[in-house]
């Protein structure tokens, strides 16, 4: 009963705050600043309050002993928030700030990738400088990849909600982890409430929310992998494969076409899926928006389910990862060729 009450309370609170944000035109995303943001809807609504709700929830639920973690999630949030309101327009400057914040957070929080089950890389990871570089690289890839995929309703919120649902069982009997089982459940409830509002097109995460949730989940997954020795590191890779591969794939794609890797465009997989469904189904864009996000997350749900059932099996985790990457690449090529040949 307490769980249901918490869901109702959080949903009701978010709905009321979001209502006033809409009514008084607060926290509206300046879509003129990015081609990526005007892909589906050129209007400035709904507000990007999702990240604010997550930040306030983390401040409320995280213990005061985690003050350093709170400071860094706030700074990461502010980097995205300043981008959303048009103050921090430069993608290069945002990336530099992210690098500094991520490196400082890893040093102060002492959270690093310890092993990747490769003798060569594991020997390199014994060097503190390489360990810092490698872990920072992984987190930055996830943060920016998450921002890349944040173009459809329910996609990012649903993706990280599914991750929390599948890892929640690891926290039941492990009090030595960075966050507790209670915190995982609480944040899951928050994301579920935001998922409903986002699916109804009542709020966006914004850059602030995308940066924040990606950073926070990355940190707790690194902590989980470091403390549970029987957990395959490639299980964590499978949980974060989509935003990470979206980023790496986009960088290669843009560099191949002599474009800046940091400049946004409208050629991401989720956008191609949206355009394909729009051509095939006679539906409103808002419905296709949410439907496209749900379809992608259904695929990821299956991936996470199989990976979680075999979380100690590194060979199987690598196989699952290969299937995910191959599926993404194949669907991308097929959809791009289809849309290219059916422009009308």
NUTOR-47863 format. One line per 8 residues: number of its first residue (from 1); their letters; for each residue y, z, x of N, C-alpha, C. Coordinates in pm, whole numbers. Atoms other than C-alpha are relative to their C-alpha. Layout:
N
NUM> a> Y Z X Y Z X Y Z X  ... $
***
This chain:
344
1> xxxxxxxx> -120 0 83 0 0 0 126 0 87  -115 -4 -90 239 78 288 29 -138 57  -15 133 -55 178 -271 428 72 -91 -99  -63 81 104 273 -436 99 145 40 -18  -137 -49 14 582 -217 69 88 -49 115  -75 44 -117 690 -312 422 33 -149 -11  -22 143 19 649 -683 345 111 -23 -102  -101 15 106 853 -649 25 138 43 50 $
9> xxxxxxxx> -127 -52 -50 1122 -441 198 63 -95 101  -55 90 -102 1160 -675 496 43 -132 -62  -35 126 65 1157 -986 279 127 15 -83  -118 -24 83 1411 -837 38 126 17 83  -116 -21 -87 1642 -724 320 47 -130 61  -35 128 -60 1630 -1059 494 61 -96 -102  -50 90 105 1685 -1243 166 145 32 -35  -137 -41 35 1998 -1040 83 99 -36 111 $
17> xxxxxxxx> -88 32 -112 2150 -1076 432 21 -151 10  -7 145 -9 2069 -1445 433 84 -59 -113  -79 44 116 2224 -1485 88 150 10 31  -142 -18 -33 2555 -1345 212 43 -94 113  -31 95 -108 2536 -1561 526 25 -139 -57  -19 129 67 2500 -1867 302 128 -2 -82  -115 -7 90 2768 -1751 61 131 -8 75  -125 -5 -76 3031 -1690 328 -3 -91 124 $
25> xxxxxxxx> 9 99 -108 2923 -1973 563 -4 64 139  16 -69 -128 2817 -1740 844 -122 -54 75  112 40 -86 2587 -1835 1136 -52 -140 -35  42 136 30 2583 -2204 1049 -17 -79 129  33 75 -121 2425 -2434 1305 88 -123 12  -85 115 -23 2665 -2685 1454 -87 -119 40  95 108 -26 2435 -2985 1421 64 -118 71  -66 110 -70 2696 -3220 1564 -24 7 150 $
33> xxxxxxxx> 18 -19 -144 2610 -3076 1905 -133 -56 51  132 44 -45 2258 -3220 1912 -61 -102 -96  71 98 81 2074 -3530 1791 -126 60 -60  123 -64 46 1764 -3313 1759 23 77 -129  -28 -85 115 1934 -3091 1502 33 -78 -127  -35 78 118 2042 -3374 1270 -114 -94 -40  111 91 25 1700 -3538 1262 -39 -4 -147  46 -7 138 1605 -3419 914 115 12 -98 $
41> xxxxxxxx> -109 -27 94 1928 -3297 756 130 19 77  -127 -7 -71 2287 -3347 868 89 114 -50  -79 -111 52 2417 -3058 656 -7 120 94  -7 -115 -89 2515 -2734 830 -78 121 -51  79 -109 53 2297 -2514 609 -147 -31 18  -22 -143 15 2086 -2302 618 45 67 130  -47 -70 -121 2212 -2037 865 -115 30 96  102 -31 -101 2028 -1958 1189 -13 152 17 $
49> xxxxxxxx> 11 -146 -2 1968 -1592 1101 -138 50 40  136 -42 -32 1596 -1589 1186 -9 78 130  3 -68 -128 1652 -1491 1548 63 138 -6  -67 -129 15 1890 -1212 1448 -93 102 -63  94 -90 67 1628 -1062 1217 -110 45 96  105 -36 -97 1364 -1073 1491 55 98 103  -62 -88 -100 1603 -914 1743 17 142 -55  -21 -132 61 1697 -628 1508 -133 71 -24 $
57> xxxxxxxx> 133 -59 24 1331 -574 1420 -61 54 129  53 -46 -129 1231 -552 1787 75 123 50  -78 -116 -39 1515 -311 1858 -43 124 -78  39 -111 87 1394 -97 1567 -139 52 36  140 -40 -16 1021 -95 1643 -38 33 144  34 -30 -139 1014 -96 2026 50 139 38  -41 -135 -38 1023 257 2171 115 -3 101  -115 -8 -92 1327 372 2371 -42 -10 147 $
65> xxxxxxxx> 50 12 -137 1108 377 2682 -3 -146 45  -1 143 -32 1109 -3 2663 142 -56 5  -141 40 -2 1484 -18 2719 22 -127 83  -16 121 -83 1450 -281 2995 -44 -125 -76  46 113 81 1250 -507 2765 102 -34 -107  -102 21 103 1513 -461 2493 122 -72 58  -117 63 -64 1791 -556 2735 -25 -149 23  26 141 -32 1621 -879 2839 -21 -85 -124 $
73> xxxxxxxx> 13 80 122 1525 -990 2488 138 -23 -62  -136 19 51 1889 -934 2392 74 -109 79  -67 100 -83 2017 -1141 2685 -55 -140 -24  61 129 32 1768 -1420 2612 50 -48 -136  -52 31 134 1875 -1406 2247 144 -52 8  -141 38 -10 2244 -1430 2342 17 -138 63  -6 133 -59 2179 -1738 2556 -16 -106 -109  21 93 111 2046 -1916 2248 110 9 -104 $
81> xxxxxxxx> -104 -20 101 2308 -1766 2018 129 -72 40  -120 67 -49 2595 -1894 2233 -16 -152 -6  28 142 17 2428 -2234 2224 17 -41 -147  -7 30 144 2401 -2221 1844 143 -10 -51  -139 1 50 2771 -2147 1795 89 -94 82  -73 104 -70 2872 -2420 2039 80 44 121  -72 -48 -119 3004 -2205 2325 -73 -43 128  80 36 -116 2721 -2268 2570 -64 -136 -26 $
89> xxxxxxxx> 45 135 36 2690 -2644 2524 -87 -66 106  71 66 -110 2555 -2743 2864 -146 43 8  143 -30 -11 2175 -2767 2868 -35 45 141  26 -39 -140 2181 -2741 3248 39 145 25  -46 -137 -18 2382 -2419 3238 -92 98 -72  93 -87 73 2154 -2270 2972 -129 18 79  125 -7 -76 1853 -2352 3187 16 90 123  -27 -85 -117 2010 -2187 3493 3 147 -42 $
97> xxxxxxxx> -5 -138 51 2084 -1874 3289 -140 50 -34  139 -37 32 1725 -1873 3161 -77 34 127  70 -25 -127 1594 -1895 3518 34 138 55  -46 -129 -53 1802 -1598 3629 -56 116 -84  47 -107 88 1708 -1387 3326 -151 20 9  146 -10 -6 1337 -1466 3345 -44 61 132  36 -56 -131 1316 -1393 3719 32 149 6  -39 -142 -1 1506 -1065 3680 -92 83 -89 $
105> xxxxxxxx> 86 -74 93 1293 -962 3382 -138 24 60  132 -16 -59 968 -1022 3568 0 104 111  -10 -97 -109 1084 -822 3869 12 142 -54  -25 -134 54 1208 -527 3661 -116 49 -87  110 -38 88 926 -530 3403 -134 3 74  122 8 -82 666 -601 3675 -115 -63 -78  101 73 77 478 -851 3458 -19 -139 62  28 127 -67 312 -1140 3640 -137 -53 -39 $
113> xxxxxxxx> 132 61 10 27 -1385 3602 -77 40 125  74 -54 -114 -240 -1227 3822 -112 -92 47  113 85 -36 -521 -1483 3812 -10 -117 -96  25 118 84 -602 -1832 3687 -143 -50 23  141 32 -23 -971 -1827 3788 -18 -122 91  11 105 -101 -908 -2070 4072 21 66 136  -8 -70 -129 -975 -1948 4425 126 -39 77  -118 47 -71 -697 -2162 4573 127 61 -56 $
121> xxxxxxxx> -121 -53 63 -430 -2059 4321 3 152 2  4 -147 -3 -547 -1699 4309 40 54 137  -44 -40 -134 -499 -1675 4686 152 -13 13  -145 18 -2 -147 -1812 4642 69 109 -83  -59 -101 87 -83 -1562 4362 2 139 65  -6 -127 -73 -146 -1281 4609 132 14 74  -134 -2 -58 189 -1378 4758 101 30 -109  -92 -43 105 463 -1202 4560 102 -106 -38 $
129> xxxxxxxx> -100 103 28 710 -1488 4591 -59 -113 -84  65 107 77 465 -1748 4465 -34 51 -140  34 -59 130 354 -1513 4187 123 3 -91  -125 -1 76 715 -1475 4078 38 -141 -45  -32 139 32 774 -1851 4092 -92 -54 -109  98 55 94 454 -1940 3905 17 60 -140  -16 -66 130 503 -1683 3627 130 -42 -67  -129 44 54 869 -1778 3585 -10 -142 -55 $
137> xxxxxxxx> 19 138 43 773 -2146 3564 -73 -6 -133  79 -1 124 516 -2073 3291 85 44 -119  -82 -52 110 759 -1870 3080 110 -97 -36  -107 97 26 1041 -2124 3116 -53 -122 -73  62 113 69 806 -2402 3009 -22 34 -147  27 -42 138 709 -2205 2697 130 16 -79  -128 -21 69 1069 -2106 2610 61 -134 -43  -64 127 31 1205 -2459 2629 -89 -90 -85 $
145> xxxxxxxx> 91 74 87 893 -2611 2475 9 49 -144  -16 -57 134 935 -2375 2180 128 -51 -65  -126 54 53 1294 -2491 2140 -17 -147 -38  26 140 31 1168 -2852 2147 -72 -16 -134  79 15 123 918 -2796 1864 68 64 -121  -70 -65 112 1168 -2600 1654 83 -103 -77  -69 103 76 1250 -2900 1438 -53 -15 -141  59 3 134 1035 -2842 1130 -10 141 -55 $
153> xxxxxxxx> 16 -130 63 1025 -2557 883 -144 49 20  126 -73 -16 741 -2307 943 -69 -25 133  77 38 -119 639 -2468 1274 -1 110 106  -5 -101 -106 761 -2216 1533 -37 138 -53  30 -132 56 751 -1908 1310 -149 11 -31  142 -1 34 405 -2000 1181 -88 1 123  78 10 -123 279 -2083 1529 -14 138 66  6 -130 -67 370 -1745 1678 -58 109 -90 $
161> xxxxxxxx> 66 -93 92 258 -1560 1366 -151 -11 14  144 21 -17 -88 -1713 1407 -47 63 132  35 -61 -129 -92 -1604 1773 -14 152 -16  3 -146 17 -9 -1245 1676 -120 44 -83  115 -34 85 -278 -1244 1407 -128 1 83  123 11 -77 -547 -1355 1652 -9 101 114  8 -95 -112 -451 -1119 1935 6 146 -47  -17 -137 50 -401 -815 1710 -124 86 23 $
169> xxxxxxxx> 123 -77 -19 -767 -713 1746 -12 58 140  8 -49 -138 -724 -671 2123 81 129 19  -90 -115 -16 -464 -398 2066 -50 126 -70  45 -113 80 -665 -170 1838 -42 120 84  52 -111 -82 -827 37 2114 54 -2 142  -57 11 -135 -597 -34 2409 144 52 1  -132 -63 3 -306 210 2424 79 -23 129  -67 17 -128 -225 114 2785 79 -131 8 $
177> xxxxxxxx> -71 127 0 -80 -225 2688 149 22 -26  -146 -11 9 294 -295 2685 46 36 -140  -34 -32 139 313 -290 2306 -125 50 -71  111 -59 73 96 -112 2052 -47 -91 -113  54 73 115 -119 -242 1767 97 6 -117  -98 -17 108 142 -104 1526 116 -98 14  -111 93 -23 415 -314 1686 -42 -144 -29  51 134 29 199 -628 1669 -4 -25 -150 $
185> xxxxxxxx> 9 13 147 137 -568 1297 140 -9 -61  -136 -2 54 503 -492 1229 70 -134 22  -65 128 -30 630 -806 1403 -66 -113 -78  69 101 82 363 -1009 1221 55 -1 -142  -56 -10 135 501 -882 891 140 -60 -5  -135 57 -8 854 -972 998 -6 -152 2  12 145 -9 747 -1324 1093 -51 -60 -131  49 48 129 558 -1361 765 113 -8 -102 $
193> xxxxxxxx> -116 0 90 873 -1268 572 94 -116 32  -87 111 -41 1078 -1516 776 -64 -135 -29  73 124 29 808 -1780 727 24 -44 -143  -24 32 141 855 -1762 351 140 -55 -19  -139 44 13 1233 -1792 376 22 -135 68  -14 126 -72 1205 -2073 630 -67 -116 -75  70 104 76 954 -2265 417 80 -43 -123  -86 30 115 1204 -2247 130 134 -59 45 $
201> xxxxxxxx> -121 57 -59 1471 -2388 364 122 91 -17  -109 -97 18 1678 -2068 339 53 52 134  -49 -40 -132 1705 -1997 712 -68 -80 108  56 58 -122 1645 -2139 1059 -12 110 105  6 -90 -115 1543 -1963 1379 124 -18 87  -106 29 -95 1814 -2134 1578 -54 4 142  40 -10 -141 1801 -2163 1956 -26 146 37  13 -143 -32 1844 -1784 1968 -138 53 -38 $
209> xxxxxxxx> 130 -47 45 1528 -1723 1767 -114 -62 77  105 70 -76 1323 -1985 1951 -14 59 139  3 -60 -134 1419 -1846 2293 -62 140 -5  39 -140 9 1362 -1488 2181 -149 17 -25  140 -19 36 1021 -1520 2018 -91 -54 110  82 56 -109 888 -1741 2300 -4 94 120  -6 -93 -114 1004 -1497 2569 -82 125 -28  69 -125 35 872 -1189 2389 -152 -19 -3 $
217> xxxxxxxx> 143 23 9 530 -1337 2310 -58 -32 138  47 31 -136 499 -1474 2666 -22 127 81  10 -125 -76 562 -1130 2814 -121 82 -45  111 -84 46 309 -952 2592 -135 -68 27  125 68 -32 46 -1222 2654 -33 13 149  21 -24 -143 94 -1188 3031 -52 142 21  43 -139 -9 57 -813 2989 -144 16 -49  136 -6 56 -255 -860 2776 -101 -55 98 $
225> xxxxxxxx> 91 64 -95 -416 -1095 3028 -19 85 126  6 -80 -122 -335 -865 3322 -84 126 -18  67 -128 25 -485 -557 3157 -143 -13 -52  137 21 49 -795 -701 2990 -69 -98 94  56 81 -109 -995 -827 3287 -105 -100 -48  102 93 48 -1268 -991 3076 60 -116 -80  -69 105 75 -1008 -1210 2904 25 -119 92  -23 119 -81 -1009 -1565 3038 149 -36 -2 $
233> xxxxxxxx> -142 39 -1 -658 -1668 3153 24 -129 -78  -16 126 73 -723 -2002 2985 -3 22 -152  -18 -37 140 -748 -1822 2653 149 11 -30  -146 -9 16 -379 -1740 2698 62 -139 4  -49 138 -8 -321 -2103 2798 -22 -72 -132  28 63 129 -483 -2212 2472 94 49 -109  -92 -53 100 -257 -1983 2271 139 -62 14  -135 53 -25 54 -2133 2432 0 -149 34 $
241> xxxxxxxx> 15 138 -45 -71 -2486 2489 104 -93 -65  -83 97 72 144 -2657 2224 145 -6 50  -137 10 -53 500 -2561 2329 3 -38 148  3 31 -143 401 -2582 2697 -24 -149 22  30 142 -18 250 -2929 2667 110 -88 -59  -113 74 58 532 -3045 2440 112 -15 102  -105 2 -101 775 -2956 2716 -38 -92 117  44 81 -114 575 -3109 3003 -11 -147 -37 $
249> xxxxxxxx> 15 138 47 492 -3422 2802 137 -65 -19  -134 53 24 858 -3464 2703 73 -28 131  -64 21 -130 979 -3423 3062 -51 -129 65  58 121 -59 738 -3690 3187 46 -124 -76  -41 113 83 823 -3918 2894 145 -40 26  -142 29 -19 1198 -3888 2951 28 -54 141  -20 47 -137 1183 -3927 3328 -52 -142 18  57 134 -5 965 -4234 3282 98 -104 -55 $
257> xxxxxxxx> -99 89 61 1243 -4383 3068 140 19 59  -126 -21 -71 1514 -4279 3317 103 79 -82  -87 -86 79 1656 -4011 3086 -6 142 55  -3 -139 -44 1756 -3652 3156 -109 80 -72  109 -80 57 1463 -3415 3104 51 110 -92  -55 -110 78 1695 -3154 2951 73 -46 -126  -71 50 117 1865 -3380 2696 -96 -13 -118  88 10 117 1720 -3352 2342 -8 -143 -54 $
265> xxxxxxxx> 12 128 67 1589 -3654 2156 -85 19 -126  76 -7 125 1401 -3737 1836 -134 -69 11  127 66 -22 1076 -3856 1986 -112 100 29  105 -101 -18 871 -3536 1980 -110 -24 -103  115 24 87 528 -3530 1817 27 43 -144  -23 -48 136 637 -3322 1518 94 -92 -77  -92 93 65 915 -3571 1446 -72 -129 -38  78 119 33 672 -3865 1460 -90 26 -120 $
273> xxxxxxxx> 85 -38 115 440 -3681 1220 84 2 -127  -91 -4 115 735 -3619 986 30 -142 -49  -34 137 37 832 -3989 992 -120 -73 -60  121 64 50 472 -4100 936 -28 44 -145  25 -51 136 425 -3874 632 106 -51 -97  -110 49 84 764 -3982 499 -24 -144 -44  30 139 34 652 -4347 510 -117 -11 -97  122 7 79 320 -4270 344 12 67 -137 $
281> xxxxxxxx> -9 -78 124 424 -4021 74 140 -7 -59  -128 4 70 699 -4045 -183 43 142 -36  -41 -139 19 833 -3691 -137 139 21 57  -130 -36 -55 1163 -3522 -66 -17 42 146  6 -34 -143 1244 -3471 302 -26 148 23  18 -145 -17 1255 -3092 255 -147 38 -15  143 -29 21 896 -3091 127 -81 -51 118  70 59 -115 775 -3323 405 26 83 125 $
289> xxxxxxxx> -38 -85 -112 958 -3101 653 -98 116 15  91 -115 -2 751 -2795 562 -144 -44 12  139 49 -3 431 -2995 506 -41 -41 141  31 43 -137 447 -3144 856 -26 120 90  19 -121 -79 485 -2799 1011 -132 68 -31  126 -63 42 191 -2665 810 -120 -75 57  111 82 -52 -35 -2954 917 -23 29 149  13 -27 -144 36 -2894 1287 -57 139 24 $
297> xxxxxxxx> 47 -137 -19 -22 -2521 1252 -144 19 -50  141 -5 42 -350 -2577 1066 -91 -42 115  76 43 -118 -474 -2765 1372 -3 112 104  -6 -109 -98 -355 -2483 1598 -79 122 -45  79 -111 53 -518 -2226 1371 -147 -17 38  140 28 -35 -855 -2393 1429 -22 19 150  9 -15 -146 -793 -2410 1804 -4 148 38  -9 -143 -32 -697 -2040 1818 -126 74 -46 $
305> xxxxxxxx> 118 -68 53 -993 -1937 1604 -121 -20 91  113 28 -89 -1251 -2108 1826 22 67 136  -31 -60 -130 -1074 -1988 2143 -18 152 -3  8 -146 10 -1058 -1626 2021 -145 47 -9  141 -37 12 -1428 -1619 1933 -73 -9 134  64 18 -132 -1505 -1718 2294 99 32 112  -113 -28 -89 -1219 -1549 2479 -39 32 144  43 -30 -137 -1429 -1458 2785 -56 -122 73 $
313> xxxxxxxx> 67 118 -54 -1578 -1804 2838 103 -99 55  -102 84 -62 -1352 -1985 3086 -31 -149 -14  37 141 10 -1547 -2312 3079 30 -55 -140  -26 43 138 -1524 -2331 2700 150 -4 -27  -145 -1 17 -1155 -2237 2711 62 -126 60  -50 122 -63 -1091 -2527 2949 -34 -122 -84  40 111 87 -1284 -2759 2718 91 -7 -123  -89 -6 117 -1076 -2645 2419 139 -50 37 $
321> xxxxxxxx> -132 42 -46 -758 -2695 2620 5 -152 18  7 145 -21 -864 -3047 2717 0 -74 -134  4 61 134 -940 -3129 2352 139 0 -63  -134 -12 57 -595 -3006 2246 95 -102 63  -90 91 -70 -412 -3208 2512 -33 -146 -32  43 137 31 -617 -3521 2442 38 -36 -143  -35 24 140 -562 -3488 2067 149 -26 -15  -146 18 4 -187 -3448 2112 38 -138 51 $
329> xxxxxxxx> -37 127 -65 -160 -3747 2348 -44 -120 -83  53 111 79 -378 -3970 2131 80 -20 -128  -77 9 125 -195 -3890 1807 140 -50 29  -136 43 -35 140 -3937 1979 4 -151 21  3 144 -28 48 -4284 2107 -23 -81 -128  32 70 124 -101 -4389 1772 121 -4 -93  -114 -7 92 200 -4269 1568 119 -79 52  -113 72 -56 456 -4412 1806 -17 -150 -17 $
337> xxxxxxxx> 26 144 18 291 -4756 1796 9 -40 -147  -7 30 144 257 -4739 1418 145 -9 -47  -141 -3 44 623 -4646 1365 80 -113 63  -68 111 -67 733 -4908 1616 -27 -132 -71  38 123 69 546 -5178 1423 33 2 -149  -34 -11 142 659 -5050 1083 137 65 -16  -136 -57 1 1030 -4986 1126 67 -6 -136  -67 16 129 1130 -5103 780 -38 108 -98 $
***
